Protein backbone atom coordinates (compact mmCIF):
# COMPACT_ATOMS: atom_id res chain seq x y z
CA UNK A 1 0.00 0.00 0.00
CA UNK A 2 1.09 3.57 -0.49
CA UNK A 3 3.16 5.12 2.21
CA UNK A 4 0.85 6.06 5.10
CA UNK A 5 2.31 9.58 5.19
CA UNK A 6 1.57 10.03 1.47
CA UNK A 7 -2.03 8.95 2.02
CA UNK A 8 -2.36 11.37 4.93
CA UNK A 9 -1.00 14.20 2.77
CA UNK A 10 -3.47 13.39 -0.01
CA UNK A 11 -6.33 13.27 2.50
CA UNK A 12 -5.33 16.63 3.98
CA UNK A 13 -5.14 18.20 0.54
CA UNK A 14 -8.55 16.83 -0.44
CA UNK A 15 -10.24 17.67 2.85
CA UNK A 16 -10.42 21.39 2.16
CA UNK A 17 -11.59 20.84 -1.40
CA UNK A 18 -14.22 18.24 -0.50
CA UNK A 19 -15.38 19.79 2.75
CA UNK A 20 -14.67 16.53 4.59
CA UNK A 21 -12.27 15.73 7.38
CA UNK A 22 -9.01 14.06 6.43
CA UNK A 23 -10.01 11.16 8.71
CA UNK A 24 -13.20 10.57 6.71
CA UNK A 25 -11.23 10.62 3.48
CA UNK A 26 -8.60 8.24 4.89
CA UNK A 27 -11.34 5.84 6.01
CA UNK A 28 -12.90 5.97 2.52
CA UNK A 29 -9.55 5.31 0.83
CA UNK A 30 -8.74 2.40 3.13
CA UNK A 31 -12.18 0.80 2.78
CA UNK A 32 -12.42 1.37 -0.97
CA UNK A 33 -15.87 2.92 -0.49
CA UNK A 34 -15.74 6.31 -2.15
CA UNK A 35 -19.46 7.05 -2.01
CA UNK A 36 -19.03 9.52 0.84
CA UNK A 37 -16.35 11.32 -1.15
CA UNK A 38 -18.52 11.43 -4.26
CA UNK A 39 -21.47 12.67 -2.22
CA UNK A 40 -19.36 15.55 -0.95
CA UNK A 41 -18.86 16.87 -4.50
CA UNK A 42 -21.12 19.58 -5.84
CA UNK A 43 -23.78 18.34 -8.24
CA UNK A 44 -21.88 19.44 -11.35
CA UNK A 45 -18.66 17.62 -10.41
CA UNK A 46 -20.57 14.56 -9.17
CA UNK A 47 -22.34 14.41 -12.56
CA UNK A 48 -18.98 14.63 -14.35
CA UNK A 49 -17.49 11.79 -12.29
CA UNK A 50 -20.59 9.63 -12.76
CA UNK A 51 -20.52 10.32 -16.48
CA UNK A 52 -16.90 9.21 -16.69
CA UNK A 53 -17.45 6.10 -14.57
CA UNK A 54 -20.50 5.05 -16.59
CA UNK A 55 -18.55 5.12 -19.87
CA UNK A 56 -16.55 1.86 -20.17
CA UNK A 57 -14.52 3.15 -23.12
CA UNK A 58 -13.46 6.26 -21.20
CA UNK A 59 -12.68 4.26 -18.07
CA UNK A 60 -10.51 1.98 -20.21
CA UNK A 61 -8.61 4.97 -21.59
CA UNK A 62 -8.14 6.37 -18.08
CA UNK A 63 -6.81 3.02 -16.86
CA UNK A 64 -4.18 3.10 -19.61
CA UNK A 65 -2.93 6.53 -18.51
CA UNK A 66 0.48 6.36 -16.82
CA UNK A 67 -0.52 8.94 -14.19
CA UNK A 68 -3.63 6.97 -13.26
CA UNK A 69 -1.58 3.77 -13.12
CA UNK A 70 0.90 5.47 -10.78
CA UNK A 71 -1.89 6.60 -8.46
CA UNK A 72 -3.44 3.13 -8.41
CA UNK A 73 -0.05 1.58 -7.75
CA UNK A 74 0.51 3.98 -4.84
CA UNK A 75 -2.90 3.10 -3.43
CA UNK A 76 -2.16 -0.61 -4.00
CA UNK A 77 -5.20 -1.06 -6.25
C-alpha positions in Angstrom: 0.0 0.0 0.0 1.1 3.6 -0.5 3.2 5.1 2.2 0.9 6.1 5.1 2.3 9.6 5.2 1.6 10.0 1.5 -2.0 9.0 2.0 -2.4 11.4 4.9 -1.0 14.2 2.8 -3.5 13.4 0.0 -6.3 13.3 2.5 -5.3 16.6 4.0 -5.1 18.2 0.5 -8.5 16.8 -0.4 -10.2 17.7 2.8 -10.4 21.4 2.2 -11.6 20.8 -1.4 -14.2 18.2 -0.5 -15.4 19.8 2.8 -14.7 16.5 4.6 -12.3 15.7 7.4 -9.0 14.1 6.4 -10.0 11.2 8.7 -13.2 10.6 6.7 -11.2 10.6 3.5 -8.6 8.2 4.9 -11.3 5.8 6.0 -12.9 6.0 2.5 -9.6 5.3 0.8 -8.7 2.4 3.1 -12.2 0.8 2.8 -12.4 1.4 -1.0 -15.9 2.9 -0.5 -15.7 6.3 -2.2 -19.5 7.1 -2.0 -19.0 9.5 0.8 -16.3 11.3 -1.2 -18.5 11.4 -4.3 -21.5 12.7 -2.2 -19.4 15.6 -1.0 -18.9 16.9 -4.5 -21.1 19.6 -5.8 -23.8 18.3 -8.2 -21.9 19.4 -11.3 -18.7 17.6 -10.4 -20.6 14.6 -9.2 -22.3 14.4 -12.6 -19.0 14.6 -14.4 -17.5 11.8 -12.3 -20.6 9.6 -12.8 -20.5 10.3 -16.5 -16.9 9.2 -16.7 -17.4 6.1 -14.6 -20.5 5.0 -16.6 -18.5 5.1 -19.9 -16.6 1.9 -20.2 -14.5 3.2 -23.1 -13.5 6.3 -21.2 -12.7 4.3 -18.1 -10.5 2.0 -20.2 -8.6 5.0 -21.6 -8.1 6.4 -18.1 -6.8 3.0 -16.9 -4.2 3.1 -19.6 -2.9 6.5 -18.5 0.5 6.4 -16.8 -0.5 8.9 -14.2 -3.6 7.0 -13.3 -1.6 3.8 -13.1 0.9 5.5 -10.8 -1.9 6.6 -8.5 -3.4 3.1 -8.4 -0.1 1.6 -7.8 0.5 4.0 -4.8 -2.9 3.1 -3.4 -2.2 -0.6 -4.0 -5.2 -1.1 -6.3 
